[in-house]
Amino acid sequence: MEIIRIKDLLLRTQVGFNEHELGKRQDLLLNVEIYYSTAGEEESDNPSEALDYRTICKKIVHLVENTHFALLEKVANDVAKLVLKLERVQKVNIEVDKPHALRFARSVSFSCSKSKEAGKATTGFDESI
């Protein structure tokens, strides 16, 4: 299995549910790890055999920038579902950062991992809180 990483994808969208956030676009920073099955392209230099990360990135940008989200969890899960729809993708890890969400923190983030294998899904959410 191979991995493509999209690092530090900076997007602007409406995210949040507090009064001061409603109707305002805010920055989100996404990191996406895409685990996919190869069709021998690691031995090839033919672009038509490679997983098209440019198209995947465009789909992520369109989804995030054209949707209003209340929670980072929803952003991460919607992006994961979008990427997992691709035939060759087996697993995806998503981290969504919301810079300056807290006064004394650089950012707040949420991470999740989704897989096609037997419906496995894990998240970065600590349920003990």
C-alpha positions in Angstrom: 0.0 0.0 0.0 1.3 3.5 -0.9 0.7 6.8 0.8 0.1 10.3 -0.6 0.2 13.2 1.8 -1.3 16.6 1.2 0.3 18.8 3.8 -0.9 22.2 5.2 -3.8 22.7 2.8 -5.0 26.2 3.8 -8.7 26.7 3.2 -11.3 29.3 4.2 -14.8 28.3 5.2 -17.6 29.0 7.6 -16.9 26.9 10.7 -18.2 27.3 14.2 -21.4 27.8 16.1 -20.6 30.7 18.4 -22.3 34.0 17.7 -19.0 35.7 16.8 -18.2 32.9 14.2 -21.5 32.8 12.4 -21.5 34.2 8.8 -17.7 34.6 8.9 -15.1 32.6 6.9 -12.2 31.3 8.9 -8.9 29.6 8.1 -8.6 25.8 8.4 -5.4 23.9 7.8 -5.8 20.3 6.6 -3.3 17.5 6.5 -4.5 14.4 4.6 -2.8 11.0 4.3 -4.3 8.8 1.6 -3.4 5.1 1.7 -4.2 3.4 -1.7 -3.5 0.2 -3.5 -1.1 0.4 -6.3 -1.6 -0.9 -9.8 2.1 -1.1 -10.5 2.5 2.6 -11.0 5.4 2.6 -8.5 7.4 0.9 -11.3 5.9 3.1 -14.0 6.5 6.7 -15.0 3.1 6.9 -16.7 0.9 9.7 -15.2 -2.3 8.0 -16.3 -1.5 5.1 -13.9 -0.9 7.3 -10.8 -3.5 8.3 -8.2 -4.4 11.9 -9.3 -3.8 13.9 -6.1 -4.4 17.2 -7.9 -8.0 16.2 -8.6 -8.5 14.9 -5.1 -7.2 18.2 -3.7 -9.6 20.1 -5.9 -12.5 18.0 -4.6 -11.5 18.6 -1.0 -11.2 22.4 -1.6 -14.6 22.5 -3.2 -16.2 20.6 -0.4 -14.7 22.5 2.4 -15.0 26.0 0.9 -18.6 25.6 -0.2 -20.0 24.1 3.0 -20.9 25.6 6.4 -19.7 23.5 9.3 -20.4 23.8 13.0 -17.7 21.4 14.1 -14.2 20.4 13.1 -15.3 16.8 13.5 -17.8 17.2 10.7 -15.1 18.8 8.4 -12.7 15.9 9.0 -15.4 13.2 8.6 -16.8 14.7 5.4 -13.4 15.0 3.8 -12.6 11.4 4.8 -15.9 10.1 3.2 -15.1 12.1 0.1 -11.6 10.5 -0.3 -12.8 7.0 0.6 -15.2 7.1 -2.4 -12.3 6.7 -4.7 -11.9 3.1 -5.8 -8.2 2.6 -5.0 -8.2 4.4 -1.7 -8.2 2.0 1.3 -7.7 4.4 4.2 -7.4 8.1 5.0 -6.1 10.1 7.9 -7.4 13.6 8.3 -6.2 16.4 10.6 -8.1 19.7 10.7 -6.5 22.6 12.5 -8.4 25.8 13.4 -5.7 28.4 14.0 -6.3 30.9 16.8 -9.4 29.2 18.0 -8.2 29.6 21.6 -6.6 32.8 22.9 -3.3 31.2 24.2 -3.0 28.4 21.7 -1.7 28.3 18.1 -4.6 26.1 17.0 -7.1 23.5 18.0 -7.2 20.4 15.8 -9.3 17.3 15.3 -8.0 14.1 13.7 -9.7 11.0 12.4 -8.8 7.9 10.5 -11.3 6.0 8.3 -10.8 2.8 6.4 -12.8 0.7 3.9 -11.6 -2.5 5.7 -14.5 -4.0 7.6 -16.0 -0.5 8.3 -13.1 0.4 10.7 -13.1 4.0 11.9 -11.2 5.6 14.6 -11.1 9.3 15.6 -8.8 11.6 17.5 -11.5 12.5 19.9 -10.8 11.7 23.6 -14.1 10.5 24.9 -12.9 10.6 28.5 -13.1 14.4 28.5 
